[in-house]
Amino acid sequence: MNNAMNTQTNTPRLPKLYHELTEWYSLLTPVSHYAEEAAFYQQLFETHCHKPPRTLLELGSGAGHNAFYLKKKFDCTLVDLSPEMIKLNQRLNPECVHLQGDMRTVRLLRTFDCVFIHDAICYMTTRNDLESAIRTAFEHTAPGGVALFQPDAVLETFAPDASMGGSDEAEGKRGMRYLQWIHAPNPGEAFYITDMIYVMQNENGAVEVAHDRHVNGLFPKAVWLDVITKAGFQPIITDQDVNSPHPCHTFLGLRKI
């Protein structure tokens, strides 16, 4: 089932990866890389939901790489801010419901057993934005349900980094490589900068280079726990994580029955 609902009229400027370069996204992070991670999230939902969960809302669902695996267990509704990313997601997950909206403001007037915000939560760069996104999650979590938040970093374990990666299409017609620099935040700032350089080779062998800048929120664990609690959840934090070179923390919010 494919639906599109525009709940945001003044769309903020997005990184290039989420509009003009979306057709390269699957080469930057192939869907096959998400299988173990999605299984980890599924286990958390099944462990902490009051009853066996059936429905899932993902806010900031991107290209749908986690949903590709989670839809095997859950009836998924997928919300993203970028129309271009929604189109990618629809191609990968045509059986899911797809809606356009901002995780800070969208209201679907229904609840779900599970609410999931993966690393898109990192684009909340102020405490007010973070509070708005987690309040949205609470409004959509059914009594006895669970919300899960997976930031790339928290302040206590953040470390500047440089890395590279990418992949080629199975047919060998196109390829993409990236260089990534994660910069330390300035003192007192609640965000850090990730600079990305993409090198893209098209079907004809022509190569294009693009620079992209991502601004990501960075909060201490205490802020995460406080915001989750004030939204109405019972907070849980786990240090378990998969597919990460650095320590990560997964935050859960349990909604009381």
Phi and psi in degrees as GROMACS dihedral restraints (atoms count N, CA, C in turn):
[ dihedral_restraints ]
;  ai    aj    ak    al  type     phi  dphi    fc
    3     4     5     6     1  -119.2    20    10
    4     5     6     7     1   120.0    20    10
    6     7     8     9     1  -129.5    20    10
    7     8     9    10     1   154.3    20    10
    9    10    11    12     1  -135.2    20    10
   10    11    12    13     1   127.7    20    10
   12    13    14    15     1  -131.9    20    10
   13    14    15    16     1   122.1    20    10
   15    16    17    18     1   -91.9    20    10
   16    17    18    19     1   106.0    20    10
   18    19    20    21     1  -104.7    20    10
   19    20    21    22     1    10.9    20    10
   21    22    23    24     1  -136.7    20    10
   22    23    24    25     1   115.4    20    10
   24    25    26    27     1   -92.8    20    10
   25    26    27    28     1   -30.4    20    10
   27    28    29    30     1  -108.2    20    10
   28    29    30    31     1    79.9    20    10
   30    31    32    33     1   -71.0    20    10
   31    32    33    34     1   125.3    20    10
   33    34    35    36     1   -67.2    20    10
   34    35    36    37     1   160.2    20    10
   36    37    38    39     1   -64.8    20    10
   37    38    39    40     1   130.6    20    10
   39    40    41    42     1  -105.9    20    10
   40    41    42    43     1   153.5    20    10
   42    43    44    45     1   -56.3    20    10
   43    44    45    46     1   153.0    20    10
   45    46    47    48     1   -55.4    20    10
   46    47    48    49     1   -33.4    20    10
   48    49    50    51     1   -58.1    20    10
   49    50    51    52     1   -24.9    20    10
   51    52    53    54     1  -102.9    20    10
   52    53    54    55     1     6.0    20    10
   54    55    56    57     1  -140.6    20    10
   55    56    57    58     1   -73.5    20    10
   57    58    59    60     1   -76.4    20    10
   58    59    60    61     1   -16.4    20    10
   60    61    62    63     1  -114.7    20    10
   61    62    63    64     1    17.5    20    10
   63    64    65    66     1   -62.4    20    10
   64    65    66    67     1   -29.7    20    10
   66    67    68    69     1   -66.1    20    10
   67    68    69    70     1   -11.8    20    10
   69    70    71    72     1   -97.5    20    10
   70    71    72    73     1    -4.7    20    10
   72    73    74    75     1   -59.2    20    10
   73    74    75    76     1   -42.5    20    10
   75    76    77    78     1   -66.8    20    10
   76    77    78    79     1   -18.2    20    10
   78    79    80    81     1   -86.4    20    10
   79    80    81    82     1   -24.2    20    10
   81    82    83    84     1   -71.8    20    10
   82    83    84    85     1   -47.9    20    10
   84    85    86    87     1  -135.9    20    10
   85    86    87    88     1    89.9    20    10
   87    88    89    90     1   -59.1    20    10
   88    89    90    91     1   147.4    20    10
   90    91    92    93     1   -61.2    20    10
   91    92    93    94     1   -28.7    20    10
   93    94    95    96     1   -63.7    20    10
   94    95    96    97     1   -20.8    20    10
   96    97    98    99     1   -74.9    20    10
   97    98    99   100     1    -8.4    20    10
   99   100   101   102     1  -100.7    20    10
  100   101   102   103     1    -2.9    20    10
  102   103   104   105     1   -61.3    20    10
  103   104   105   106     1   -49.7    20    10
  105   106   107   108     1   -66.1    20    10
  106   107   108   109     1   -40.6    20    10
  108   109   110   111     1   -63.2    20    10
  109   110   111   112     1   -46.6    20    10
  111   112   113   114     1   -63.1    20    10
  112   113   114   115     1   -36.3    20    10
  114   115   116   117     1   -64.0    20    10
  115   116   117   118     1   -36.7    20    10
  117   118   119   120     1   -63.1    20    10
  118   119   120   121     1   -45.3    20    10
  120   121   122   123     1   -66.7    20    10
  121   122   123   124     1   -40.9    20    10
  123   124   125   126     1   -58.5    20    10
  124   125   126   127     1   -42.8    20    10
  126   127   128   129     1   -62.1    20    10
  127   128   129   130     1   -41.0    20    10
  129   130   131   132     1   -63.2    20    10
  130   131   132   133     1   -43.3    20    10
  132   133   134   135     1   -61.5    20    10
  133   134   135   136     1   -46.9    20    10
  135   136   137   138     1   -66.9    20    10
  136   137   138   139     1   -32.1    20    10
  138   139   140   141     1   -72.8    20    10
  139   140   141   142     1   -37.8    20    10
  141   142   143   144     1  -103.7    20    10
  142   143   144   145     1   -13.5    20    10
  144   145   146   147     1   -69.2    20    10
  145   146   147   148     1   143.8    20    10
  147   148   149   150     1   -66.1    20    10
  148   149   150   151     1   -32.1    20    10
  150   151   152   153     1  -132.3    20    10
  151   152   153   154     1   164.0    20    10
  153   154   155   156     1   -55.1    20    10
  154   155   156   157     1   119.8    20    10
  156   157   158   159     1   -75.1    20    10
  157   158   159   160     1   144.2    20    10
  159   160   161   162     1  -122.7    20    10
  160   161   162   163     1   -31.5    20    10
  162   163   164   165     1  -116.1    20    10
  163   164   165   166     1   146.3    20    10
  165   166   167   168     1  -140.8    20    10
  166   167   168   169     1   133.6    20    10
  168   169   170   171     1  -110.2    20    10
  169   170   171   172     1   124.8    20    10
  171   172   173   174     1  -109.9    20    10
  172   173   174   175     1   122.9    20    10
  174   175   176   177     1   -99.4    20    10
  175   176   177   178     1   129.8    20    10
  177   178   179   180     1    72.7    20    10
  178   179   180   181     1    48.3    20    10
  180   181   182   183     1   -76.8    20    10
  181   182   183   184     1   -12.0    20    10
  183   184   185   186     1    58.2    20    10
  184   185   186   187     1  -135.9    20    10
  186   187   188   189     1   -80.9    20    10
  187   188   189   190     1    -4.3    20    10
  189   190   191   192     1    86.4    20    10
  190   191   192   193     1    23.7    20    10
  192   193   194   195     1   -71.1    20    10
  193   194   195   196     1   -37.7    20    10
  195   196   197   198     1   -69.7    20    10
  196   197   198   199     1   -41.3    20    10
  198   199   200   201     1   -61.1    20    10
  199   200   201   202     1   -29.6    20    10
  201   202   203   204     1   -55.0    20    10
  202   203   204   205     1   -33.6    20    10
  204   205   206   207     1   -95.4    20    10
  205   206   207   208     1   -39.2    20    10
  207   208   209   210     1   -67.9    20    10
  208   209   210   211     1   -27.6    20    10
  210   211   212   213     1   -66.3    20    10
  211   212   213   214     1   -16.7    20    10
  213   214   215   216     1   -70.3    20    10
  214   215   216   217     1   -21.4    20    10
  216   217   218   219     1  -109.2    20    10
  217   218   219   220     1   -36.3    20    10
  219   220   221   222     1  -118.0    20    10
  220   221   222   223     1   152.5    20    10
  222   223   224   225     1   -82.0    20    10
  223   224   225   226     1   108.1    20    10
  225   226   227   228     1  -101.4    20    10
  226   227   228   229     1   134.2    20    10
  228   229   230   231     1  -113.0    20    10
  229   230   231   232     1   126.7    20    10
  231   232   233   234     1  -120.3    20    10
  232   233   234   235     1   122.7    20    10
  234   235   236   237     1  -118.5    20    10
  235   236   237   238     1   134.6    20    10
  237   238   239   240     1  -146.6    20    10
  238   239   240   241     1   156.6    20    10
  240   241   242   243     1   -79.5    20    10
  241   242   243   244     1   -30.3    20    10
  243   244   245   246     1   -92.9    20    10
  244   245   246   247     1   120.0    20    10
  246   247   248   249     1   -60.0    20    10
  247   248   249   250     1   -35.2    20    10
  249   250   251   252     1   -67.3    20    10
  250   251   252   253     1   -39.4    20    10
  252   253   254   255     1   -68.6    20    10
  253   254   255   256     1   -35.7    20    10
  255   256   257   258     1   -60.1    20    10
  256   257   258   259     1   -40.5    20    10
  258   259   260   261     1   -61.9    20    10
  259   260   261   262     1   -42.3    20    10
  261   262   263   264     1   -60.2    20    10
  262   263   264   265     1   -45.2    20    10
  264   265   266   267     1   -62.8    20    10
  265   266   267   268     1   -41.0    20    10
  267   268   269   270     1   -61.9    20    10
  268   269   270   271     1   -37.1    20    10
  270   271   272   273     1   -67.2    20    10
  271   272   273   274     1   -38.2    20    10
  273   274   275   276     1   -80.7    20    10
  274   275   276   277     1   -34.7    20    10
  276   277   278   279     1  -130.0    20    10
  277   278   279   280     1    64.7    20    10
  279   280   281   282     1   -66.1    20    10
  280   281   282   283     1   -20.5    20    10
  282   283   284   285     1   -82.7    20    10
  283   284   285   286     1    -6.4    20    10
  285   286   287   288     1   -91.8    20    10
  286   287   288   289     1   163.4    20    10
  288   289   290   291     1   -87.0    20    10
  289   290   291   292     1   132.5    20    10
  291   292   293   294     1  -121.6    20    10
  292   293   294   295     1   126.4    20    10
  294   295   296   297     1  -133.1    20    10
  295   296   297   298     1   146.4    20    10
  297   298   299   300     1   -96.1    20    10
  298   299   300   301     1   132.2    20    10
  300   301   302   303     1  -177.6    20    10
  301   302   303   304     1   163.3    20    10
  303   304   305   306     1   -96.2    20    10
  304   305   306   307     1   127.2    20    10
  306   307   308   309     1   -61.6    20    10
  307   308   309   310     1   -18.1    20    10
  309   310   311   312     1   -79.1    20    10
  310   311   312   313     1   -23.6    20    10
  312   313   314   315     1  -130.4    20    10
  313   314   315   316     1   -16.6    20    10
  315   316   317   318     1   -64.1    20    10
  316   317   318   319     1   140.2    20    10
  318   319   320   321     1  -136.2    20    10
  319   320   321   322     1   117.1    20    10
  321   322   323   324     1   -98.1    20    10
  322   323   324   325     1    -4.5    20    10
  324   325   326   327     1    61.1    20    10
  325   326   327   328     1    34.9    20    10
  327   328   329   330     1  -156.1    20    10
  328   329   330   331     1   166.1    20    10
  330   331   332   333     1  -119.3    20    10
  331   332   333   334     1   163.4    20    10
  333   334   335   336     1  -133.5    20    10
  334   335   336   337     1   153.5    20    10
  336   337   338   339     1   -64.3    20    10
  337   338   339   340     1   -36.4    20    10
  339   340   341   342     1  -130.9    20    10
  340   341   342   343     1   137.2    20    10
  342   343   344   345     1  -123.5    20    10
  343   344   345   346     1   133.8    20    10
  345   346   347   348     1  -130.3    20    10
  346   347   348   349     1   124.6    20    10
  348   349   350   351     1  -125.1    20    10
  349   350   351   352     1   110.2    20    10
  351   352   353   354     1   -80.1    20    10
  352   353   354   355     1  -143.0    20    10
  354   355   356   357     1   -70.5    20    10
  355   356   357   358     1    -4.7    20    10
  357   358   359   360     1   -61.5    20    10
  358   359   360   361     1   -21.0    20    10
  360   361   362   363     1   -62.4    20    10
  361   362   363   364     1   -20.5    20    10
  363   364   365   366     1   -66.0    20    10
  364   365   366   367     1   -18.6    20    10
  366   367   368   369     1   -82.7    20    10
  367   368   369   370     1     2.1    20    10
  369   370   371   372     1   -84.0    20    10
  370   371   372   373     1   105.0    20    10
  372   373   374   375     1  -102.6    20    10
  373   374   375   376     1    -1.7    20    10
  375   376   377   378     1  -129.5    20    10
  376   377   378   379     1   159.7    20    10
  378   379   380   381     1   -61.4    20    10
  379   380   381   382     1   -38.1    20    10
  381   382   383   384     1   -59.9    20    10
  382   383   384   385     1   -43.1    20    10
  384   385   386   387     1   -62.8    20    10
  385   386   387   388     1   -44.3    20    10
  387   388   389   390     1   -61.6    20    10
  388   389   390   391     1   -43.7    20    10
  390   391   392   393     1   -60.9    20    10
  391   392   393   394     1   -40.5    20    10
  393   394   395   396     1   -64.6    20    10
  394   395   396   397     1   -43.3    20    10
  396   397   398   399     1   -65.3    20    10
  397   398   399   400     1   -42.1    20    10
  399   400   401   402     1   -73.6    20    10
  400   401   402   403     1   -30.7    20    10
  402   403   404   405     1   -64.8    20    10
  403   404   405   406     1   -39.8    20    10
  405   406   407   408     1   -59.5    20    10
  406   407   408   409     1   -44.1    20    10
  408   409   410   411     1   -59.9    20    10
  409   410   411   412     1   -43.5    20    10
  411   412   413   414     1   -62.3    20    10
  412   413   414   415     1   -43.9    20    10
  414   415   416   417     1   -61.2    20    10
  415   416   417   418     1   -24.4    20    10
  417   418   419   420     1  -104.7    20    10
  418   419   420   421     1     1.8    20    10
  420   421   422   423     1   -94.4    20    10
  421   422   423   424     1   126.2    20    10
  423   424   425   426     1   -70.6    20    10
  424   425   426   427     1   151.8    20    10
  426   427   428   429     1   -53.3    20    10
  427   428   429   430     1   131.9    20    10
  429   430   431   432     1    84.5    20    10
  430   431   432   433     1    -0.9    20    10
  432   433   434   435     1   -92.8    20    10
  433   434   435   436     1  -177.4    20    10
  435   436   437   438     1  -135.4    20    10
  436   437   438   439     1   136.9    20    10
  438   439   440   441     1  -109.9    20    10
  439   440   441   442     1   143.9    20    10
  441   442   443   444     1  -128.7    20    10
  442   443   444   445     1   132.8    20    10
  444   445   446   447     1  -126.0    20    10
  445   446   447   448     1   129.8    20    10
  447   448   449   450     1  -126.9    20    10
  448   449   450   451     1    80.2    20    10
  450   451   452   453     1   -71.0    20    10
  451   452   453   454     1   154.1    20    10
  453   454   455   456     1   -69.6    20    10
  454   455   456   457     1   -27.9    20    10
  456   457   458   459     1  -157.1    20    10
  457   458   459   460     1   153.4    20    10
  459   460   461   462     1  -119.1    20    10
  460   461   462   463     1   163.5    20    10
  462   463   464   465     1   -59.7    20    10
  463   464   465   466     1   -39.7    20    10
  465   466   467   468     1   -64.6    20    10
  466   467   468   469     1   -29.2    20    10
  468   469   470   471     1  -115.6    20    10
  469   470   471   472     1     7.0    20    10
  471   472   473   474     1   -64.2    20    10
  472   473   474   475     1   140.7    20    10
  474   475   476   477     1  -144.7    20    10
  475   476   477   478     1   132.3    20    10
  477   478   479   480     1   -57.4    20    10
  478   479   480   481     1   152.9    20    10
  480   481   482   483     1  -156.9    20    10
  481   482   483   484     1   160.1    20    10
  483   484   485   486     1  -137.5    20    10
  484   485   486   487     1   135.9    20    10
  486   487   488   489     1  -152.1    20    10
  487   488   489   490     1   173.0    20    10
  489   490   491   492     1  -146.6    20    10
  490   491   492   493     1   162.4    20    10
  492   493   494   495     1  -177.7    20    10
  493   494   495   496     1  -158.7    20    10
  495   496   497   498     1   125.6    20    10
  496   497   498   499     1  -179.9    20    10
  498   499   500   501     1  -161.0    20    10
  499   500   501   502     1   173.1    20    10
  501   502   503   504     1  -115.3    20    10
  502   503   504   505     1   153.2    20    10
  504   505   506   507     1   -63.0    20    10
  505   506   507   508     1   152.1    20    10
  507   508   509   510     1   -57.6    20    10
  508   509   510   511     1   -34.5    20    10
  510   511   512   513     1   -79.1    20    10
  511   512   513   514     1    -9.2    20    10
  513   514   515   516     1    77.6    20    10
  514   515   516   517     1    13.9    20    10
  516   517   518   519     1   -83.4    20    10
  517   518   519   520     1   -33.5    20    10
  519   520   521   522     1  -130.6    20    10
  520   521   522   523     1   154.4    20    10
  522   523   524   525     1  -149.1    20    10
  523   524   525   526     1   155.7    20    10
  525   526   527   528     1  -141.8    20    10
  526   527   528   529     1   138.0    20    10
  528   529   530   531     1  -129.3    20    10
  529   530   531   532     1   150.1    20    10
  531   532   533   534     1  -134.6    20    10
  532   533   534   535     1   152.3    20    10
  534   535   536   537     1  -116.7    20    10
  535   536   537   538     1   135.3    20    10
  537   538   539   540     1  -128.2    20    10
  538   539   540   541     1   128.7    20    10
  540   541   542   543     1  -118.9    20    10
  541   542   543   544     1   123.5    20    10
  543   544   545   546     1  -106.3    20    10
  544   545   546   547     1   116.8    20    10
  546   547   548   549     1   -97.7    20    10
  547   548   549   550     1   147.0    20    10
  549   550   551   552     1   -66.0    20    10
  550   551   552   553     1   141.4    20    10
  552   553   554   555     1   -70.8    20    10
  553   554   555   556     1   155.5    20    10
  555   556   557   558     1   -70.6    20    10
  556   557   558   559     1   150.1    20    10
  558   559   560   561     1   -53.6    20    10
  559   560   561   562     1   131.2    20    10
  561   562   563   564     1    86.1    20    10
  562   563   564   565     1    -6.8    20    10
  564   565   566   567     1   -90.1    20    10
  565   566   567   568     1   145.1    20    10
  567   568   569   570     1  -100.3    20    10
  568   569   570   571     1    29.3    20    10
  570   571   572   573     1  -150.5    20    10
  571   572   573   574     1   160.8    20    10
  573   574   575   576     1  -132.9    20    10
  574   575   576   577     1   166.2    20    10
  576   577   578   579     1  -109.7    20    10
  577   578   579   580     1   135.5    20    10
  579   580   581   582     1  -117.5    20    10
  580   581   582   583     1   115.5    20    10
  582   583   584   585     1   -96.7    20    10
  583   584   585   586     1   132.3    20    10
  585   586   587   588     1  -121.5    20    10
  586   587   588   589     1   134.9    20    10
  588   589   590   591     1  -113.7    20    10
  589   590   591   592     1   121.2    20    10
  591   592   593   594     1  -105.7    20    10
  592   593   594   595     1   134.0    20    10
  594   595   596   597     1  -118.6    20    10
  595   596   597   598     1   116.3    20    10
  597   598   599   600     1  -122.2    20    10
  598   599   600   601     1   126.9    20    10
  600   601   602   603     1  -109.2    20    10
  601   602   603   604     1   122.8    20    10
  603   604   605   606     1   -87.4    20    10
  604   605   606   607     1  -175.2    20    10
  606   607   608   609     1   -60.9    20    10
  607   608   609   610     1   -26.7    20    10
  609   610   611   612     1   -93.1    20    10
  610   611   612   613     1     2.0    20    10
  612   613   614   615     1    90.6    20    10
  613   614   615   616     1    -3.9    20    10
  615   616   617   618     1   -71.5    20    10
  616   617   618   619     1   143.0    20    10
  618   619   620   621     1  -114.8    20    10
  619   620   621   622     1   135.3    20    10
  621   622   623   624     1  -124.5    20    10
  622   623   624   625     1   143.1    20    10
  624   625   626   627     1  -120.2    20    10
  625   626   627   628     1   136.6    20    10
  627   628   629   630     1  -139.4    20    10
  628   629   630   631     1   145.6    20    10
  630   631   632   633     1  -106.5    20    10
  631   632   633   634     1   140.6    20    10
  633   634   635   636     1  -138.1    20    10
  634   635   636   637     1   141.9    20    10
  636   637   638   639     1  -123.1    20    10
  637   638   639   640     1   129.1    20    10
  639   640   641   642     1  -114.2    20    10
  640   641   642   643     1   131.3    20    10
  642   643   644   645     1  -105.9    20    10
  643   644   645   646     1   119.8    20    10
  645   646   647   648     1  -121.1    20    10
  646   647   648   649     1   136.7    20    10
  648   649   650   651     1   -68.9    20    10
  649   650   651   652     1   151.9    20    10
  651   652   653   654     1  -144.4    20    10
  652   653   654   655     1   110.3    20    10
  654   655   656   657     1  -128.2    20    10
  655   656   657   658     1   149.3    20    10
  657   658   659   660     1   -70.4    20    10
  658   659   660   661     1   161.1    20    10
  660   661   662   663     1   -58.1    20    10
  661   662   663   664     1   -37.0    20    10
  663   664   665   666     1   -61.1    20    10
  664   665   666   667     1   -36.5    20    10
  666   667   668   669     1   -67.6    20    10
  667   668   669   670     1   -45.3    20    10
  669   670   671   672     1   -55.1    20    10
  670   671   672   673     1   -49.8    20    10
  672   673   674   675     1   -65.0    20    10
  673   674   675   676     1   -37.7    20    10
  675   676   677   678     1   -67.5    20    10
  676   677   678   679     1   -44.1    20    10
  678   679   680   681     1   -65.4    20    10
  679   680   681   682     1   -42.2    20    10
  681   682   683   684     1   -63.0    20    10
  682   683   684   685     1   -41.9    20    10
  684   685   686   687     1   -65.1    20    10
  685   686   687   688     1   -46.7    20    10
  687   688   689   690     1   -66.1    20    10
  688   689   690   691     1   -24.4    20    10
  690   691   692   693     1   -69.5    20    10
  691   692   693   694     1   -20.7    20    10
  693   694   695   696     1   120.4    20    10
  694   695   696   697     1    -1.9    20    10
  696   697   698   699     1   -86.3    20    10
  697   698   699   700     1   160.3    20    10
  699   700   701   702     1   -90.7    20    10
  700   701   702   703     1   118.6    20    10
  702   703   704   705     1   -85.6    20    10
  703   704   705   706     1   147.3    20    10
  705   706   707   708     1  -136.8    20    10
  706   707   708   709     1   141.1    20    10
  708   709   710   711     1  -125.1    20    10
  709   710   711   712     1   136.7    20    10
  711   712   713   714     1  -127.4    20    10
  712   713   714   715     1   141.0    20    10
  714   715   716   717     1   -86.9    20    10
  715   716   717   718     1    -3.1    20    10
  717   718   719   720     1   -69.7    20    10
  718   719   720   721     1   142.3    20    10
  720   721   722   723     1  -160.9    20    10
  721   722   723   724     1   159.1    20    10
  723   724   725   726     1  -127.1    20    10
  724   725   726   727     1   155.5    20    10
  726   727   728   729     1    55.4    20    10
  727   728   729   730     1    38.9    20    10
  729   730   731   732     1  -131.9    20    10
  730   731   732   733     1   129.5    20    10
  732   733   734   735     1   -75.8    20    10
  733   734   735   736     1   -13.1    20    10
  735   736   737   738     1  -124.5    20    10
  736   737   738   739     1   156.6    20    10
  738   739   740   741     1   -58.2    20    10
  739   740   741   742     1   133.5    20    10
  741   742   743   744     1  -129.0    20    10
  742   743   744   745     1   162.8    20    10
  744   745   746   747     1  -130.4    20    10
  745   746   747   748     1   133.2    20    10
  747   748   749   750     1  -104.0    20    10
  748   749   750   751     1   128.8    20    10
  750   751   752   753     1  -107.7    20    10
  751   752   753   754     1   135.0    20    10
  753   754   755   756     1  -117.5    20    10
  754   755   756   757     1   147.8    20    10
  756   757   758   759     1  -123.6    20    10
  757   758   759   760     1   119.1    20    10
  759   760   761   762     1   -96.8    20    10
  760   761   762   763     1   129.1    20    10
  762   763   764   765     1   -96.5    20    10
  763   764   765   766     1   125.6    20    10
  765   766   767   768     1   -65.2    20    10
  766   767   768   769     1   152.4    20    10
